[in-house]
Amino acid sequence: MHLHLYGKTDPGPGRKMGHINVLAADPAAALDAALAARRRLTER
């Protein structure tokens, strides 16, 4: 898993600030890892 941040300073509604690439042995494992990362990033 790798987080790519675009270096933007002003977050806004719908503005993409970066993305995550996930590699795994199979698609289901990659999806599980990506969804877990999203949960961690969106927890408040």
Distance bins in CASP14 RR format, pairs under 12 A and 6 or more apart:
PFRMAT RR
TARGET T0000
AUTHOR 0000-0000-0000
RMODE 2
METHOD distances of the structure
MODEL  1
1 19 0 0 0 0 0 1 0 0 0 0 0
1 20 1 0 0 1 0 0 0 0 0 0 0
1 21 1 0 0 1 0 0 0 0 0 0 0
1 22 1 0 1 0 0 0 0 0 0 0 0
1 23 1 0 0 1 0 0 0 0 0 0 0
1 24 0 0 0 0 1 0 0 0 0 0 0
1 29 0 0 0 0 0 1 0 0 0 0 0
1 30 0 0 0 0 1 0 0 0 0 0 0
1 32 0 0 0 0 0 1 0 0 0 0 0
1 33 1 0 1 0 0 0 0 0 0 0 0
1 34 1 0 0 1 0 0 0 0 0 0 0
1 35 0 0 0 0 0 1 0 0 0 0 0
1 36 0 0 0 0 1 0 0 0 0 0 0
1 37 1 0 0 1 0 0 0 0 0 0 0
1 38 0 0 0 0 0 1 0 0 0 0 0
1 40 0 0 0 0 0 1 0 0 0 0 0
1 41 0 0 0 0 0 1 0 0 0 0 0
2 18 0 0 0 0 0 1 0 0 0 0 0
2 19 0 0 0 0 1 0 0 0 0 0 0
2 20 1 0 0 1 0 0 0 0 0 0 0
2 21 1 0 1 0 0 0 0 0 0 0 0
2 22 0 0 0 0 1 0 0 0 0 0 0
2 23 0 0 0 0 1 0 0 0 0 0 0
2 33 0 0 0 0 0 1 0 0 0 0 0
2 34 0 0 0 0 0 1 0 0 0 0 0
2 37 0 0 0 0 0 1 0 0 0 0 0
3 17 0 0 0 0 0 1 0 0 0 0 0
3 18 1 0 0 1 0 0 0 0 0 0 0
3 19 1 0 0 1 0 0 0 0 0 0 0
3 20 1 0 1 0 0 0 0 0 0 0 0
3 21 0 0 0 0 1 0 0 0 0 0 0
3 22 0 0 0 0 0 1 0 0 0 0 0
3 34 0 0 0 0 0 1 0 0 0 0 0
3 37 0 0 0 0 1 0 0 0 0 0 0
3 38 0 0 0 0 0 1 0 0 0 0 0
3 40 0 0 0 0 0 1 0 0 0 0 0
3 41 0 0 0 0 1 0 0 0 0 0 0
4 16 0 0 0 0 0 1 0 0 0 0 0
4 17 0 0 0 0 1 0 0 0 0 0 0
4 18 1 0 1 0 0 0 0 0 0 0 0
4 19 1 0 1 0 0 0 0 0 0 0 0
4 20 1 0 0 1 0 0 0 0 0 0 0
4 21 1 0 0 1 0 0 0 0 0 0 0
4 22 0 0 0 0 0 1 0 0 0 0 0
5 11 0 0 0 0 0 1 0 0 0 0 0
5 16 0 0 0 0 0 1 0 0 0 0 0
5 17 1 0 0 1 0 0 0 0 0 0 0
5 18 1 0 1 0 0 0 0 0 0 0 0
5 19 0 0 0 0 1 0 0 0 0 0 0
5 20 0 0 0 0 0 1 0 0 0 0 0
5 41 0 0 0 0 0 1 0 0 0 0 0
6 15 0 0 0 0 1 0 0 0 0 0 0
6 16 1 0 0 1 0 0 0 0 0 0 0
6 17 1 0 0 1 0 0 0 0 0 0 0
6 18 1 0 1 0 0 0 0 0 0 0 0
6 19 0 0 0 0 1 0 0 0 0 0 0
7 15 0 0 0 0 0 1 0 0 0 0 0
7 16 0 0 0 0 0 1 0 0 0 0 0
7 17 1 0 0 1 0 0 0 0 0 0 0
7 18 0 0 0 0 1 0 0 0 0 0 0
8 14 0 0 0 0 0 1 0 0 0 0 0
8 15 1 0 0 1 0 0 0 0 0 0 0
8 16 0 0 0 0 1 0 0 0 0 0 0
8 17 1 0 1 0 0 0 0 0 0 0 0
8 18 0 0 0 0 1 0 0 0 0 0 0
9 15 0 0 0 0 0 1 0 0 0 0 0
9 17 0 0 0 0 1 0 0 0 0 0 0
10 17 0 0 0 0 1 0 0 0 0 0 0
11 17 1 0 1 0 0 0 0 0 0 0 0
11 18 0 0 0 0 0 1 0 0 0 0 0
17 41 0 0 0 0 0 1 0 0 0 0 0
18 41 0 0 0 0 0 1 0 0 0 0 0
19 34 0 0 0 0 0 1 0 0 0 0 0
19 37 0 0 0 0 0 1 0 0 0 0 0
19 38 0 0 0 0 0 1 0 0 0 0 0
19 41 0 0 0 0 0 1 0 0 0 0 0
20 30 0 0 0 0 0 1 0 0 0 0 0
20 33 0 0 0 0 1 0 0 0 0 0 0
20 34 1 0 0 1 0 0 0 0 0 0 0
20 35 0 0 0 0 0 1 0 0 0 0 0
20 36 0 0 0 0 0 1 0 0 0 0 0
20 37 1 0 1 0 0 0 0 0 0 0 0
20 38 1 0 0 1 0 0 0 0 0 0 0
20 39 0 0 0 0 0 1 0 0 0 0 0
20 40 0 0 0 0 0 1 0 0 0 0 0
20 41 0 0 0 0 1 0 0 0 0 0 0
21 30 0 0 0 0 1 0 0 0 0 0 0
21 33 0 0 0 0 0 1 0 0 0 0 0
21 34 0 0 0 0 1 0 0 0 0 0 0
21 37 0 0 0 0 0 1 0 0 0 0 0
22 28 0 0 0 0 0 1 0 0 0 0 0
22 29 0 0 0 0 1 0 0 0 0 0 0
22 30 1 0 1 0 0 0 0 0 0 0 0
22 31 0 0 0 0 1 0 0 0 0 0 0
22 32 0 0 0 0 1 0 0 0 0 0 0
22 33 1 0 1 0 0 0 0 0 0 0 0
22 34 1 0 1 0 0 0 0 0 0 0 0
22 35 0 0 0 0 1 0 0 0 0 0 0
22 36 0 0 0 0 1 0 0 0 0 0 0
22 37 1 0 0 1 0 0 0 0 0 0 0
22 38 0 0 0 0 0 1 0 0 0 0 0
23 29 0 0 0 0 1 0 0 0 0 0 0
23 30 1 0 0 1 0 0 0 0 0 0 0
23 31 0 0 0 0 0 1 0 0 0 0 0
23 33 0 0 0 0 1 0 0 0 0 0 0
23 34 0 0 0 0 0 1 0 0 0 0 0
24 30 1 1 0 0 0 0 0 0 0 0 0
24 31 0 0 0 0 1 0 0 0 0 0 0
24 32 1 0 0 1 0 0 0 0 0 0 0
24 33 1 0 1 0 0 0 0 0 0 0 0
24 34 0 0 0 0 1 0 0 0 0 0 0
24 35 0 0 0 0 0 1 0 0 0 0 0
24 36 0 0 0 0 0 1 0 0 0 0 0
24 37 0 0 0 0 0 1 0 0 0 0 0
25 32 0 0 0 0 0 1 0 0 0 0 0
25 33 0 0 0 0 0 1 0 0 0 0 0
26 32 0 0 0 0 1 0 0 0 0 0 0
26 33 0 0 0 0 0 1 0 0 0 0 0
27 33 0 0 0 0 0 1 0 0 0 0 0
27 34 0 0 0 0 0 1 0 0 0 0 0
28 34 0 0 0 0 0 1 0 0 0 0 0
28 35 0 0 0 0 0 1 0 0 0 0 0
29 35 0 0 0 0 0 1 0 0 0 0 0
29 36 0 0 0 0 0 1 0 0 0 0 0
30 36 0 0 0 0 0 1 0 0 0 0 0
30 37 0 0 0 0 0 1 0 0 0 0 0
31 37 0 0 0 0 0 1 0 0 0 0 0
31 38 0 0 0 0 0 1 0 0 0 0 0
32 38 0 0 0 0 0 1 0 0 0 0 0
32 39 0 0 0 0 0 1 0 0 0 0 0
33 39 0 0 0 0 0 1 0 0 0 0 0
33 40 0 0 0 0 0 1 0 0 0 0 0
34 40 0 0 0 0 0 1 0 0 0 0 0
34 41 0 0 0 0 0 1 0 0 0 0 0
35 41 0 0 0 0 0 1 0 0 0 0 0
35 42 0 0 0 0 0 1 0 0 0 0 0
36 42 0 0 0 0 0 1 0 0 0 0 0
36 43 0 0 0 0 0 1 0 0 0 0 0
37 43 0 0 0 0 0 1 0 0 0 0 0
END
